[in-house]
Structure formats: C-alpha cells, structure tokens
Amino acid sequence: MSGCKVQQKDGKEMSNKASAKVAPQPFVSAQARVVIYKTAKDYRNNVPVTLSDDKTTIVSYPHPSDLVLGEGLALPASLHNGYLLDNRGISKNIAFLKYTYNEYVGLKGVPTLQELQRSIIDKDPLTELWDCGPKANYSNLQEQLNQWIDKKTLAEKCKRLK
C-alpha cells in the first residue's frame, strides 16, 4: 500500500492529514459600491447588459428574475439633475436593450445571445459614471448624493469612471 507520508523532525512518519496545517484565510469583504451615472437619453426603464471592452459582444446579461428587487423592480433610483443611482451593476461598458424591465421580467426565459445582441439600442449611452464608495459609508444614501450633486462636489467625493 502506498500513501502520502511526511517525515517529522524526530524521523517518524505520519500521514499528511495529521500534519497538514491550514493557513487562515484572509478576511475578504465584498462591499456593495455606490455607482451613479447619467445617460445621453432616458434609458431608466431599459434593461442594461455589459459589453466587451471593444463593445462588440455581450459578456454579461441578467436573467429576468435578476431584475426583481424585493417586491419591485431593480430600476435605478432617480437623483437630482438627471443622475441615476445604480441598482444593477452598471459599468463603463454598459449598453441598453430595447426591452423595458417590465417586458424582460415577463419573459419565460432569457432570450438567446443573438436576440439580445440584436436588441441593443445604445452601445455607448453613458455621459458620466461615478464610483462613490462603499454603500456602508452612507446613513442616508440618496439624500447625501443629492447634496453632492446640488453642491457640485461629486468630483471631490467620488471617483469619475467616465
């Protein structure tokens, strides 16, 4: 019979299982980020998808059930001056589909990738995109963001992504 053995300092052999020490895993905290954005046209009700860096291919798209948030839809929240607060994972490579949230949620399944690709209505819709840090940093998220928008201090408080 053969098995994994390790030699102890005193020369005795023992099984790897007995001698193996597991290093503690580093603490990883995935914190939800606050992302706000503006679009060239009103796409608030349109379903977003993520495109490749060259904006030719859809690399990420939601299942209809992904667009439900609690009892309602995961629509972006309206902020002052036309800004929207993301609830879906907007990024610089976002595109919008012809489907509204209501239409998409009503589908029995996900359309094919080819159908989704054909339903893109804007491959470059963003005029601004801001990362405003971890959601945990806010006591009243929308109120604080609106204050920054009104005072024109987004550039001081957030990181501009586009």
C-alpha positions in Angstrom: 0.0 0.0 0.0 1.2 3.5 -0.7 0.0 6.7 0.8 1.1 10.2 1.4 3.6 10.4 4.3 5.6 13.2 5.8 8.6 12.8 7.9 8.5 14.5 11.3 11.6 16.1 12.9 12.2 13.1 15.0 12.3 10.8 12.0 8.9 9.2 12.5 6.4 9.2 9.6 2.9 10.4 9.9 0.0 10.9 7.5 -0.3 14.2 5.6 -3.8 14.7 7.0 -2.5 14.7 10.6 0.4 17.0 9.9 -1.1 19.4 7.4 -1.8 22.9 8.8 -4.2 25.1 7.1 -3.3 28.7 6.9 -6.0 31.0 7.9 -7.9 32.5 5.0 -7.6 36.3 4.6 -10.6 38.3 5.5 -12.4 39.4 2.3 -15.2 41.8 2.4 -17.2 42.4 -0.7 -18.9 45.7 -0.1 -21.6 47.0 -2.3 -20.4 50.1 -4.2 -22.4 53.2 -4.8 -22.4 54.0 -8.5 -24.3 56.9 -10.1 -24.5 57.8 -13.7 -26.1 59.9 -16.4 -27.1 58.8 -19.9 -27.4 60.6 -23.2 -31.1 59.6 -23.5 -33.6 58.4 -20.9 -32.8 54.7 -20.5 -34.0 54.4 -16.9 -36.6 51.7 -17.8 -34.4 49.8 -20.3 -32.5 46.6 -19.3 -28.7 47.0 -19.1 -26.2 44.5 -20.4 -22.4 44.6 -20.2 -20.3 44.6 -23.4 -16.7 43.5 -24.1 -14.1 46.3 -23.9 -14.4 46.8 -27.7 -18.2 47.0 -27.3 -18.9 44.3 -29.9 -20.1 41.4 -27.8 -22.4 41.0 -24.8 -20.3 39.5 -21.9 -22.9 39.7 -19.2 -26.7 39.9 -19.1 -29.4 39.4 -16.5 -31.9 36.6 -16.1 -35.4 38.0 -15.8 -35.5 37.2 -12.1 -32.3 39.3 -11.6 -34.3 42.4 -12.3 -36.6 41.9 -9.3 -35.6 43.7 -6.1 -37.7 42.9 -3.1 -41.3 43.5 -4.1 -40.5 45.7 -7.1 -38.1 46.1 -10.0 -34.4 46.8 -9.7 -34.8 50.1 -11.6 -32.2 52.8 -10.9 -33.3 55.4 -8.4 -33.7 59.0 -9.8 -31.4 61.6 -8.2 -31.2 65.3 -8.8 -30.1 66.8 -12.2 -30.7 63.7 -14.2 -28.4 61.4 -12.3 -29.4 57.8 -11.6 -28.4 55.6 -8.7 -27.5 52.1 -10.0 -29.2 49.0 -8.6 -28.0 46.5 -11.2 -24.2 46.8 -11.7 -23.6 49.5 -14.2 -20.1 49.8 -15.6 -18.4 51.8 -18.3 -19.1 49.0 -20.9 -22.8 49.1 -20.4 -25.4 49.0 -23.2 -29.1 49.2 -23.1 -31.6 46.8 -24.7 -35.0 47.7 -26.3 -36.6 45.6 -23.5 -38.0 47.5 -20.5 -37.7 46.0 -17.1 -41.4 45.1 -17.1 -41.1 43.4 -20.5 -38.0 41.5 -19.6 -39.3 40.3 -16.3 -42.4 38.9 -18.1 -40.3 36.7 -20.3 -40.5 33.0 -19.7 -36.7 32.7 -20.1 -33.6 34.5 -21.2 -33.5 35.4 -24.9 -30.7 33.9 -26.9 -27.4 35.8 -27.0 -28.1 36.6 -30.7 -31.6 38.0 -29.8 -30.0 40.1 -27.0 -27.3 41.4 -29.4 -29.9 42.4 -31.9 -32.0 44.2 -29.2 -29.2 46.6 -28.2 -30.4 50.2 -28.7 -27.3 52.1 -27.5 -23.7 50.8 -27.1 -22.4 54.0 -25.6 -25.1 55.5 -23.5 -23.2 57.0 -20.6 -22.2 60.6 -20.4 -21.0 60.3 -16.8 -20.2 57.4 -14.4 -19.1 57.9 -10.8 -18.0 55.4 -8.1 -19.0 57.0 -4.8 -17.5 54.3 -2.4 -19.0 51.6 -0.3 -22.7 51.8 0.5 -21.9 51.1 4.1 -20.4 54.7 4.3 -23.8 56.3 4.0 -26.5 57.0 6.6 -29.0 58.4 4.1 -27.7 57.5 0.6 -30.0 59.4 -1.7 -30.1 62.5 0.4 -26.3 62.6 0.6 -25.8 62.0 -3.1 -28.3 64.7 -4.0 -26.5 67.2 -1.7 -23.2 66.5 -3.5 -25.0 66.8 -6.9 -26.6 70.1 -5.8 -23.3 71.5 -4.4 -21.4 70.3 -7.5 -19.0 68.3 -5.3 -19.1 64.9 -7.0 -15.5 65.3 -8.2 -14.4 65.8 -4.6 -16.5 63.0 -3.1 -16.5 60.3 -5.8 -14.2 58.8 -8.4 -15.1 59.6 -12.0 -15.0 56.5 -14.2 -16.3 58.2 -17.3 
